[in-house]
């Protein structure tokens, strides 16, 4: 029924003036309530939408569609893209990206259980001309599935299947990376928004081993953490409660860390604190650390998340809007949210938004509040996405962030 409703809505839109009648690429996101039926859903969509030759997508604990989020409930979001075949390639572990295709950027979905995932993401970024990836990690309490189907490169055409015969040949995968690589003709603008705020100054890691930081600016890391949190191990219950609500913002040398305004920079990767070492005064975090990196303790912040989301939307809007607008265009761009609609001055053909599962639902103050902020800033642009267990941007793996990417048309 959910797939039928999605198909009906899309068919109605394709009859409207200016809408594509034969879009070849579908971006499909489902919540984990539908994960066990992923192959059946894809097969049904392929049969009902035969003009769509290629498919990509994944599963999340929530999905986004235009200005609404469907979080921790059955949900399905599908956006059809009208692009020439030579401008994109769908890839997966079973169907790697061909060396003959010159990728400029890529939308990437990944299984969080994949070994050496950070290295795979960096390697994939190295195969693109700009080094820019955007996307996220599947988030599912059931099967962590990904969709990846490039019909032109498959040996078999879509056919009706039953649950018993489902295999990777039907375009549903687990493990590794999949997604869509874009040529340089596909123009994108992408920004990362952080959902945390620093509670301490940024310090240099001066001693570390593996996942444990032992010294910050030459002082014991655990002592600095307890001092910043104003707690003591002599009161372990309150100290552990404070530590559990604290995260770590990591930045490599030479990258943008905590800004002058006290906000986290785009290169900051937020990680959990996973343990303490009272004997050696160490703090263990969920990432490999090295001496020379920068570190700041931080916490989830609704105000910081809202402010940063507004910032990235404003940056995208300002980059797309011409310096001089006609009176008619200015009025259109200043329209109320109810009147907001795509406008040539914004040049946005569509958008993909990947947000952390820790940001969804009530974190922004109410259902769909996060998506409403984006719509208010960018207008009623076609948008799909999902709530992930980790976000991908540039060649990094992030946490507690949102990655907003818009596809643009020529000026």
N, C-alpha and C positions, 0 to 999 in steps of 0.2 A: 504493500500500500504506500509506503514511504517513497519507494522508487517511482511508483505510478504518479504520485503527486508532483515529484520533481520533474518528471518527463512532461506532464501536462503544463506545468508552468513554463518550461523552456520552449515547448512547441508554440505556446501562445505568444511568447516574446519574439520568436523567430518570424512570426507573421507581421510584426510591426515594421513600419518604414525605418530604414537605416540599420536594421539588425541582420546579422549574417544568417543565410539560409542553409549553408553547407559548412559549418565550422568543423575542422578536422581533429581538434585536440580537446580533450576533457580533463579538467582537474577535479578529482573526486575525493571528498573527505567524509568519513563516517565516524560516529561515536562508537565506543567499544561495545555498546549494546548490540550492534550489528556485525561485530567482528567475525563471529562464527559463520555468518552468511555472506562473507565478502565476495567469494567467487561466484555465488549465485546472483548476487546483486550486479556484479560487473557483467556477467553473461546476459542478464536481462537488459541492462542498459545498452549493451552492444547490439542486441537484437532490435530494440525499439528505436535506437538512434544510429542507424547504419552509416550515416554521413560522418560520424565521429570515428575516425580510424585509429586514433592513438589515445592512450589513457595513462594518467599518473595520479598518485595520491597516497593517502595513508589513513590511519586511525588515530583518534585522540580521545581524551576523556570529555572533550567538548569540540564543537565545530562552530565556525563563524560563517554567516551568510548576510552580506550587505550590512545592515545596522543591527543585526540580532545575533545573539549567541545561544547555543543549545548546549548546556553544560550539565554533565551527569544525568543525561536523559537520552532517549533514542533521538538521533539526529543525523541528517545527511545534507551535504552541501555540494553542489556541482556547478562549475563555471565552464562554459564552452568558449574556446579561443579560436578566432579566425586568423590563422597565420599560414603563409605558404609553407609547403613541406620542407623546403631547403633552409628555413630559418630556425628549426628546432630538431632535437633528437631525444626520444625517450630512452633511458638507459636503466640497467639493473645489474645485479651480480650475474644473472644468467644471460644478459644481453649487454655487454660492456659498450661504452661509448667508442665508436670507431675513430681511429686516428685520422681518417680522412675528413671528419667533421671538425671545423675550427670553431670551438666553443668560446664565447666571450664571457658568459656567466652561466650559472646553473641554479635551478630550484632542486634542493636535495632533501630527501626523506631518509631517515636512518633508524635502524634497530638499536636501542640503547644497550643491548646485551652483546653487541658485536665487539670482539676483541680488538684492541688497539684502534678504537674508533677515532680518537683525536688525530692519529697519524693518517688514517684513511681520508678524513675530511681535508686535512692539509694537502694530501696527495691529489685529491680531486680538485681542490682549488688551483693547484699547480698545473692542471691540465686545461685551465681556462685562460684566456688572453688577459683578462683583468684581474684574475685571482679572486673574483667575488662570487661567493655562494650565499644563498639565503634559503631558509627552511627550518626543519626541526626534527626531533626524535619522536618516534611513535610513543603514544601513551595509552596503555590499555591494561585493564584488569583481567583481560581474557587473551585472545591471540593478538600478537603485535604484527599486523599484516601491512603490506604495502602493495599498491597497484602500480604496475608498469607494463604497458603493452604498446608495442609499435607494430601495427599490422603489416606494414610494408616489409618488415624483417622477420615476420613469423612464418613458419612453415604451414601452419593450419589457420583457417579462417575461424571466426567466432562460431561456436555451435552450442546447442542446448546441452547443458551438462547436469548431472545430479551430484548430490553431496559426496557420494562415495568416490567418484572419479576425479575430484578436484586435484589438480597438480599445478606446478608452476607454469605449465604451458598455457593455462588460462589467464595468465597475467597477474596472479596474486602470489606474493612472496613473503618470506620471513627471513630476517637476517640481512646484514650488509647495508649497502646504499642503493637508492634508486632515485629517479627524478627526471627532470627535463633540462637539457643543455640548450642554451640559446645562442644564436649567432649574433654578431655585432649589429645586425639590422634590427634586432629587438632591443629597443631602448628602455632602460629601467632606471628608477631612482629608489634607493633603499636607505633606511635609517634604523638604528637600534635605539630602543628606549629602555632605560634601566628602571627597575622597580624597587631599588634600595637606596638608602642614604647613608653616608659614612657617619660613624659616631666617634671616630678618632682621626688623628692626622695620619697622613700616609708615611710609612716608614720603609726603610730598605732592609731586605732580608740579608743578614750577614752570616748566618749559619743555618744550614738545612741539610736534611738527608731523606731521600725518598719522599714521603708524604708529610714529614714532620718539620716544622719550623722551630729551631732552637734559639735563635737570637734575632732581634730586630734593632737596628742601629747600635749593635754591640751589646744590647741588654737582653736578659732572659725573656723569651717570648711569652711564657706563661705569666710572669710577673707583670708585663706590660698589659696583657689582656685583662687580668684581674683589676689592675689599676684603672684602666679605661672603663671597665664596667662597675667600678666602685664596689667590688665584692671581695670576699676572702674565703679561702678553703677551710677556715675554721668554722664556717657556717655552710657546710657542703650543699644543703638542700637549696638555699637561695642562690648560691654560686652556680650550681648546675642548671638551675632554671634560667638564669641570666645567660649562661653560655649557650644553652640550647636555642635561644632566640637570637643569637648572634651569628652572623655570617662573615665571610672573608672576601674582600675584593682584591684580586691579584692582577698585576700588570707587569709585563716584561719590560726590561730596560729599553728606554727610548720610545715607549708608547705612552698614549694619553691616559693618565691616571685620574686622581681626584682633581677637579678643576678649581679655579680660584673662588668660584661661588659655592664650593663645598659639595658639588654634585659629582657623581661618578662619570668618568669619561667613557667614550665609546669602546675603548680597548679593555676596560676592566671586566674580568671574568669572575662572577660571584660563585663561591663554593661554600659547602657546609663545613663546619668544625665537627670532626668525627671522633676526637679523643683528646685527652690531656695526659701528659707525662710529668707528674710532679717531681719525680726523681731527677730528671734532666731538664726540667723547666721548659718542656716542649709543648707545642700545640699541633695536633695532627689535623690535616684538612683533606678534603676529597679531591685531591689533585696532586700531581708531582710538582715539587717546588725546588727551586735552585737559588743559591746565593746570587744576589744582584737584582732579583725581582723586587717589585714594590708591593706593599701590603697595607690595606686599611681595613679595620673592623667596621662592619656595617650591619644595618637591620632593615627589615621590610618597612616601607613607609608609603602609606596611601597618598599623602600629600606630594611626596617626591615622585611617585609613579604618575599621578595626574599631571603634575607640572612638566615632567619630561615627555609625556605623551603629547601634550599640547605643543611642546617645543619642536618635536620632529615633524608633526603635521604642518606647523608654520614654516619650517625650513623647506619642506617639499612644495608647499603652496607658493612660497616666495620664489623658488627656483623656476617654477613653471609659469608663473604669471608674468606677462610682459611689463616692462618698466612703465609704459604709458598705456592706459586703458581708455577706451571710449566711454562716454557717459552711460551708454546702454550696457556695456560689459561690466562697468563698475557696479551698476545697480544689480545686475545678475549675480555677481560674486558676493554682494552684500545681502542677498535674499535671506529670509528667515529659514530656519531648519526645515520647516514644512514645505517651503518652496524650493529647497536646494535641489539642484539637478546638474548633471554633467554639462560643462560649458567649454567651448573651444579654447577659451583663455587658459583653462587648466590643463588641457591636453592629456587627460588621464583616460586610458582605454579600459583599465581594470586594475585590480589590486589583490595581493595575497598578504594575509596577516597571520603570523605565527606568534602566539602568546604562550607564556609559561602557564602550566596548569595551576600553579600557585597564585596566579594573578586573576583567575577567572571568577565568575559569579560575584559574590558579595565584596571582594577585595576593593572594587571601585565604587562601592556604595549601593549597588543594586544590580539586578539582572540586566545584562547587555549595556551597562554603563560605559564600559571600555569601548565598545563598538560605536555607541552613540557619539562619543567624543570624536572619533575618527570621521564619522559621517558629517558631524557639525563643521569640522575643519575642511574636509575635502569635497563635500557634496555627496550626492547619492550615486556614487560610482559603483560599478559591479565589483564585489569583493567576496572572496572565500578564504578560508583558513582553518586552523585547528589549534587546540590547546595541547601543548607538547610537554614532554618530560625533559626537555632541553632544547635550546634554540641555536640555530646555525646562522652565522653572519660572517662575512669576509672568509677567513679560514679558521675561525674560532668556534668553540662550543660554549654557549652561554647558559646561564640559569637566571630565573626571575626577571626575564626581559621580554620585550615584544619586538618583533622584526617586521616592519612595515615596508613592503615593496610595491611600487606602482609601475605599471607598464604605460609608457607615454607614446604619443604620436608626434611626428615632426612638427617643429614650430611653424 
